[in-house]
Amino acid sequence: MAGRLPACVVDCGTGYTKLGYAGNTEPQFIVPSCIAIKESAKVGDQAQRRMTKGVDDLDFYIGDEAVDKPSYSTKWPIRHGIVEDWDLMERFMEQIIFKYLRAEPEDHYFLLTEPPLNTPENREYTAEIMFESFNVPGLYIAVQAVLALAASWTSRQVGERTLTGTVIDSGRRCHPRHPCG
């Protein structure tokens, strides 16, 4: 079935995550990149939380719902464009795939974005989560600035096919500039 359905596109930023399907002119959803968890669920470090998963781990909210939950602790798993809490990020991804996109991950290819200075280890861990936890049939991880430049290139009538430019990316907590050529 993969290949017949449009690819899912997910652009996780420090402040907001944009998601939708390939071929659309704009994202279907723009949600805050946060997750609200119970106070008791946050005790311990990331490794300890992973070992003690239980029913409390199912009690969480993401996006706008997370911002509106005063009795929960709101966490932002991405800091300066880089994922810092993989356990929370995996839960966040689960919700955006199933709740927002309403997609069966086994039936769609995925295009994810990454910041230009993302480490190879983070890229590898992202791929591991997508393939092992969500069983996606295919995955491409692209640098956000390159995709932004490519989008402007394909949206205009261009006589000569050269792709060069400068992208200024102004996000919530990071403002990188990228020459692309």
MARPADREN-134464 format. One record per residue (C-alpha): chain; z, x, y. Coordinates in steps of 0.25 Angstrom, whole numbers, plus 5000, padded with zeros to 4 digits. Layout:
BEGIN
A;Z;X;Y
...
//
This chain:
BEGIN
A;5000;5000;5000
A;5003;5012;5010
A;4990;5015;5018
A;4986;5000;5019
A;4998;4997;5028
A;4999;5003;5042
A;5008;5016;5043
A;5022;5014;5049
A;5024;5022;5062
A;5038;5026;5066
A;5041;5034;5078
A;5056;5037;5078
A;5062;5042;5091
A;5075;5046;5097
A;5077;5033;5104
A;5066;5023;5098
A;5058;5022;5085
A;5044;5016;5086
A;5038;5010;5074
A;5026;5002;5069
A;5013;5003;5061
A;5002;5012;5063
A;4990;5006;5070
A;4998;4998;5080
A;4998;5001;5095
A;5013;5002;5097
A;5025;5002;5089
A;5030;4989;5083
A;5045;4993;5085
A;5052;5002;5094
A;5067;5003;5090
A;5078;5012;5095
A;5080;5023;5085
A;5095;5020;5082
A;5103;5015;5070
A;5116;5008;5071
A;5126;5010;5060
A;5140;5006;5057
A;5151;5015;5062
A;5156;5018;5048
A;5142;5021;5043
A;5141;5033;5052
A;5153;5041;5047
A;5150;5055;5042
A;5138;5063;5043
A;5124;5060;5039
A;5125;5066;5025
A;5138;5058;5023
A;5132;5045;5027
A;5120;5047;5018
A;5130;5049;5006
A;5138;5036;5009
A;5127;5026;5011
A;5131;5012;5008
A;5131;4997;5014
A;5135;5002;5028
A;5123;5010;5029
A;5114;4997;5028
A;5121;4992;5040
A;5113;4998;5052
A;5104;4994;5063
A;5092;5001;5070
A;5085;5000;5083
A;5089;4989;5093
A;5098;4983;5083
A;5106;4996;5082
A;5107;4997;5097
A;5114;4983;5097
A;5125;4986;5087
A;5137;4990;5094
A;5146;4990;5081
A;5137;5001;5075
A;5135;5015;5078
A;5121;5017;5084
A;5114;5030;5079
A;5101;5037;5084
A;5096;5045;5072
A;5085;5052;5080
A;5090;5062;5091
A;5080;5069;5100
A;5068;5064;5091
A;5074;5070;5078
A;5081;5062;5067
A;5096;5067;5066
A;5102;5056;5056
A;5092;5054;5045
A;5101;5044;5038
A;5101;5035;5050
A;5086;5038;5052
A;5082;5034;5038
A;5090;5020;5040
A;5082;5019;5053
A;5069;5021;5047
A;5072;5011;5036
A;5075;5000;5046
A;5062;5003;5054
A;5053;5003;5042
A;5059;4991;5035
A;5065;4982;5047
A;5055;4985;5058
A;5042;4989;5052
A;5045;4980;5040
A;5037;4990;5031
A;5038;4995;5017
A;5038;5010;5019
A;5031;5012;5005
A;5019;5004;5011
A;5017;5012;5024
A;5014;5026;5029
A;5023;5031;5040
A;5021;5038;5052
A;5033;5044;5058
A;5035;5052;5071
A;5043;5065;5073
A;5047;5073;5086
A;5039;5086;5088
A;5051;5095;5085
A;5055;5087;5072
A;5060;5097;5061
A;5052;5098;5048
A;5065;5094;5041
A;5066;5081;5049
A;5052;5078;5046
A;5054;5080;5031
A;5066;5072;5031
A;5059;5060;5038
A;5048;5061;5027
A;5058;5061;5016
A;5065;5049;5021
A;5051;5042;5023
A;5046;5045;5009
A;5059;5045;5001
A;5067;5033;5008
A;5055;5025;5012
A;5044;5029;5002
A;5033;5029;5012
A;5020;5033;5007
A;5016;5042;5018
A;5022;5048;5031
A;5017;5055;5043
A;5027;5061;5053
A;5020;5064;5066
A;5025;5070;5079
A;5027;5059;5090
A;5020;5067;5101
A;5007;5069;5092
A;5007;5054;5089
A;5008;5050;5103
A;4997;5059;5107
A;4988;5054;5095
A;4991;5040;5100
A;4986;5042;5114
A;4974;5049;5108
A;4970;5038;5099
A;4972;5027;5109
A;4961;5032;5119
A;4946;5034;5118
A;4945;5049;5116
A;4932;5056;5116
A;4936;5070;5111
A;4947;5070;5100
A;4957;5080;5104
A;4972;5077;5103
A;4980;5085;5114
A;4990;5081;5124
A;5005;5081;5128
A;5015;5071;5124
A;5027;5068;5131
A;5037;5061;5123
A;5049;5055;5130
A;5059;5049;5120
A;5073;5045;5121
A;5079;5059;5120
A;5068;5069;5119
A;5056;5071;5128
A;5047;5081;5121
A;5033;5085;5126
A;5022;5089;5116
A;5009;5095;5118
A;5000;5090;5107
A;4986;5097;5103
//
